[in-house]
């Protein structure tokens, strides 16, 4: 199955402009200052600070690496992937769980495939170093980048040409692999262009040729078996569980599309995300500057005393949440959550969903619902009226206390008690009456609360 994730920005307003600064490739991740996503197996776009570059950040599930050679195999267990760019280079930072070998036999090897034209079957699918692993035909690559730590080189090899270029540093102190890929080695700077990428990690063994560095190759440790299984030990994928679930057929199906503009990555660009509270409801307002492959948004919520987020709305059933697809202009979106309690605190998460159903966290925001109190008792006319068989009775309470709502027939006989108990103060209290089993005719409903009494007439018409 083809799997793609929709690149989308976080809640911070970001202007994607030409970057004059650059990242120093030294194995120190301090310049990578973007905020990672909170959920595993998702991407997030985040504004960097120290390096001056904006970052795409993937948060990988910890402990999902294969354990064919060690259990756990922490040197190849990917925890994060970060991507950034400037006018000269495409930068990457890959954080592992625990890098204990930095060179020679068994050193980690990372492969990044780059599909520039995103045309199915156009390009290569096999990865380098004999890993018995392919990418999905929809991500067939024109360029493949591999690290070379097993042969003790701090640079990169670019396939299919075999060119040696760029810089790559591995750090056991920081458990990262950091690199810079010159745009000139992978088809040029893709201004306003989309690249399709895959990421995978391996243990490598060195092949030292007789012609010097150009003849040195890092190859993947062979897991063996019949038929030969994939040698990929961890990959970036949304497939849950162990990496074997993704590569058991020898194919990395997952890939990510990232658009670049003015030499930096361009997501669906956001301008703002705001939560407005009032009248015992929360209105979320967010604005995009541009959108890429955006089917729409889904909204999740949890109360302060809850552990898990729950789905409350989505573009599938709310037309106002449908995205623009791919558009150079943006849109202002709003959603009002009326199912909230006054005085409560809620955390909302907004996700963007691409046209293949992949979800990406857009951002989160906290809203404190103001418990607005009316200044007088009000009993409203029921709705609908006439009704059959159900109707709603609304009222406002300026004080918390005991409330009684009763139903009488046209003879003044009490026929039902809809509510009799304590109720918090607030606007728009609602009690529903289902009049199944009652005959047609005129009825009266009476609200009693702290000395307040009011009666209104309604008609049941069957």
N, C-alpha and C positions, 0 to 999 in steps of 0.2 A: 504494500500500500504506500502511495506517495504521502509524505508528511512534510508540511511546511509550517513555519511559524510566522505570524505577522509581526514584523518589526514595528514597535510603537514606543513613543516617548513616555517618560515619567511625568509627574505632575508639575515639575519645575518648568517655567517658561524658558526656552532655549532658542537663541538665534544661531542658525548654522551659517557661519561665515568663514572666510578664508583664514587659516591658522598660520601665524608667523612663528610660533614656538614649536618645539619638537620634544619628543621623549628621548632621554638618554638610555640606551640599551646597556644596562650594567647589572641586571639581576636584582635590582632594588626596586620594589613596587611602589615606592613612596609617591612617585609622580602620577600613579593611577589612582585618582581620588574619587572616582564616581561611586555612587551608592548602588550596591548589588540588589537584585530583586529579593523579595522575602520568600517567595515560593521556589522550590527546586524545579529543575527542568523547565525553566522559563528564561526569556531574554528581557532585558530592560535597557532603555536608553537613558544615560545619565550625564549631566554636565560635569566635566572634570575641572579641577581648579589649578593645582600646582603645575601640571604639564601644559595647561592651556587648551587641551583637546577634549572633545566630547567622546564618550565611550559607549560601545555596546557591551553589555555584561551578561554572560550566561552563568546561572547558578546550577551546578550539577549535583545530583544526589551523591552523598558521601557513602562509600562502601559498596558501590554498584559495579566496581571493576571485577573482571574475571579473575579467578584464583588458580589458574592452571600451573603457575610457577611458584607462587607463594600465597599464603592465606593469613592475613590479607596481603595484597600486592600494592602497598601504599605509594610506591614510587611512580605508578602509572594511574593512580586513582585521581581523575580530574575533579577538582572542586569548583573551579571558576575558569571561564574563558573571557578575555577582554580584547576588544578590537577598537583601534583608533587610527587616524590617518592625518597626514599633512600633505603638502604639495609634492613631497619627495618619496614618502614611504607609507606603506601599510604596516602598522604596528600590531603586535599581539603579545599578550601576557597570559600564560596558562599556569594556574596554581594547582599543584598536586598535594595530596595528603601528607606525604613525607618522602622527600627525595633523599635516599641514602647512598646512591651511586651517581656520580656526575660525569664519568668518562669510562671508556673501555667497554668490555663485554658486560652486557646487562644494563647499560645506561638507558634512560628513557628516550624514546624517539616519538616526535609529534609529526603528524602529516596533516596538511591543510590543502584541500582541493579547491580550485577556483574555476567556476564555470561562468564565463563572461557573456556568452550569447543566450544561455538558458533555453537551448533548443534540444529536445529529447534526442539522444543518440548521436549528437554532434560533438565529437571529442572522444576522450579516453575514459574508461570506467575502472580499469585495474589500478590499484595503488602500488607504491614503489616498495622495493626491498623484499619482494616475494612474500607478502603477508596473506596470500590466499583470500584477499578481500577486494570487493568492488564497491563503487558508489552506485546509487540508483541511476538508471539510464537517463532519467530526467535531470540529473546533476552531472552528466558526463563533462569532464574537465578539459580545459585548454591548458591549464597550468597546475602543477602540483608542487607544493613546497614541503621539504623534509628537513629536519634538524640532523646534525652530524656529530653528536657527542660520543658515540661509540668509537669513531675513528679520531676522536680528540680534536675536532675542528669547531671553532666558534663562528661558523657561517652557515649558509643554507645552500641546498642543492635544489634547482628548479627543473622539473621535468616538463615536457619530454626532451628538452634540449640537453639536460644534464649540467646546465650552467651553474657555476658556484658563485654566489654573490651574497650581499646582505650581511647581517650580523645576528647571532643567536648566543645567548648567555644562559647557563644553567646555574642555579644557586641552591645548595643544600641548606644554607642558613635560612633562606626565605621560602624554600620549597616552591620555586617558580622557574619557568622557562620563559624568557623574554626575547623578542626578536623584532627586527626591522626588515621588511621586504621592499626593495626598491620598486616603485611603480614601473620603471623602465624595463624591469625583468619580467613583468607579468602583463604586458600589453599596453602600458601607459596609464596615466591618472584618469580614473573613470568619472570625470565631472558630470553630474546629473545622470548617473548610470548605476545599474543594479548588478551586483555580483551575487552568485549563488555559491555557498560555502559548505564544506563538511570538515569535521575535526575528529581525529582519532589518535590514540596513544598505543605504544608497543614497548616491549623490551627489545633492544637492538644488539647485534653482534657485529664486530668490525671485519670488513674485508679490505686488506691493504694491498693495493695493486703495485705493480712494478714501475709505474710511470709517475710516481709522486702523488700529490694531493688530488689531482684531477681523477686519478684512478682508484681513489679510496671510496668505498661505499658502506653505508650503514644498512644492514638487513634485519628484518624482523625475526625474533626467535620463533622457531617452528614448534607449534603445539603438537603437530602430528595427528594421527588418527586416520581412519579410512571410512569415507573419503576425507581428504585433508580439510579440516575446519578452518575458519577464519582465525588469524593470529592477532586480531585487534583485541586489546585488553580493556579499553574503555573508549567510548565514543560519545559525542554530543548527540542526544536523542531524547525524544519525549516518551519512548517506549519504557514502561515501568519495570521495576525489578532489576535483575542482573543484566549486564551488557549482552550476555549471551542471547537474551530475548530479541535483541536488535540484529545480531550478526550470525545467528545460527544457520542462516541460509547463505552466508558468505557475502551478504550485501548490506551496506549501510544505506538504509532507505531515507533516513532523515537528512534534510538540508535546510539551510536558512537563506533567505533572500535579504540582502542589505543594500539600500540605495545610498549613493554618495553624491554630495553636492558641494561645490566649492572646496573639494578635497577633504571633506569630513563626511561622516556617515549621516544620512538624512532619514529620520523615521517619519511617522506621522507626527508632524510638529504641533505642539500644544502651546497655547498662549496662557491659559489659566485653568484652575480648578477651585471652585468655591462651594462651600456649604452654607446655605441661608436657613435659619430657623425662625419659626414664628407660627402662631396659631396652632400649636401642637402638630407641626409637620416640619419636614426637612426637604429643602429644594437644593439639589445638586446642579451646578452650572459649570460646564467646561467648554473650552473653545479650542479648536485646532486651527493651525495655520496652513497645513497641507496634509494630505492623507495618501497612504500607499497600501493598496490591496485590503482596504478596511471594509469588511462586511457589516460591522456594527459593534455595539458595546453590550456587555453584561454587567450587572451590578449585584454585588454581594454585601451583606451586612451582618454585624454581630453587635450585641449589646455589651456594655462594659463588663457584665458579670458572666458572659458567655465565652466559651473556648473556641468554637468553630464558627466560621462564616457561613451564612446561608444565602442561597440565591433568592433574589427578590424581583428581578426584572431583567429582560433581555430584548435585543432587537428582533428576535423571532416573533414576538407577540406585541411589541411596542414599536410602532412605526417611527416614533420620534427618536429612537435609539439606532436606527439604521445608518450605516456609514456611507461615505461618498465613493467607496471603491478606491481608485487612484485618481487624485485630483491635486492640481497645483494650488488650489485655494482651499480654505477651511470652512468651518461651520461652528455655530454655537449650539450646544446640546443642553437640554434640561430634563431633569426627572424629579418628580415630587413624591416623597415617601410620606404618606399620611398615616401609616400604621405604626405610630410611635407613641411613647408615653411621655408626658410632661415631666421634666426634671431628670430624664434619663440621658445617658451618654452612649452614642453609637459610633462605630467605626465602619466606614464604607470603603469598599474596594471596587474599582472600575477596571474591567478587562476589555481589551479589544480582541475581536475574533476575526480571523481571516476567512477567505472563502473555502478553505479546506477544514474549517472547524478548530484550528489551533488557537489557543487562548494565550494572551500575553498581558501581564499586569500593566495597566496604564498609570495607576497611582492610587493612593489611599488618603483618606481625610477623616478627621474626627469632628462630630457635631454634638453639641450640648443642647438638648431640646429645652427651651424655656417653657416652664409650666405657667402659661398665661391663665389668669383667673378673671372671669367676668365680674362685673360690678353689681349684677342683679340676677334673680331667677327668671328664666324664660322657658315656657313650654311652647314648642312649635307645633304647627299643624302636621299631622301625620302625612307620610308620603309612601306609596300613592294613596289617593283618596278620590273617588271610591276605590276599593281594593278587592282582590280575590286571589288567593286566600290570605296573602301575607302583606304586612305593612310595617314601616319603621316609625318609631316615635322618638323625636330628638328633644333635648332640653339642655339648658346651661345651669351650672351650679356654682354660685359664688363662694360657697363654703363646703368643706367636707363634712359628711355626717350621714345619718340614716335617711334613706330615700324609699318611698313606697309608690309604686305605679300600679293602679287598679283599673279594671275594665267593668263597666256597667251596661246593662241592656236598656232599652227604651222605657222599661217599667221602673228603673232605678235599682234593679237587683244586681248585686255583685256577681259577675260570672267568671272572673279570672283575676289573679294577682300576678303581674308580670315580673315585678321585682320588689323585694322587701329586704333591705339590708344596707350596709355601709357602702358609700361611694365617694371617691375623691372629687374635689372641686375641679372644674374645668369647663371648656366649651364643648359643644357637640356631643354630649352623651347620647348613646343610641341604644334603644331596646326594641327588639323585633317581636311582633305578635303574629303567630301563624293561626288563623281562625278556622282551620279545618275542623269540622264537627259542629260549627256554630251556624245557625240559620242566617239568611240574608236579613238586613235591617239596619236600623240606626243604633250605634253604640256610643258610649262616652268613656273617655279615659281621663283619670284624675291623678295628678302628681302632688304628693305631699312631702315636704322637706323643711324641717326647722321652722315650722309655723307658716310656711308658704303653701298655699293650695291653689291649684288652677285646674279647670276642666275644659275639655274640647270635645267636639262631636266628630264622628267619622261614620262612614257608610260601607258596610260589607255588601257587595252585590255579586251574587253567584249566578 
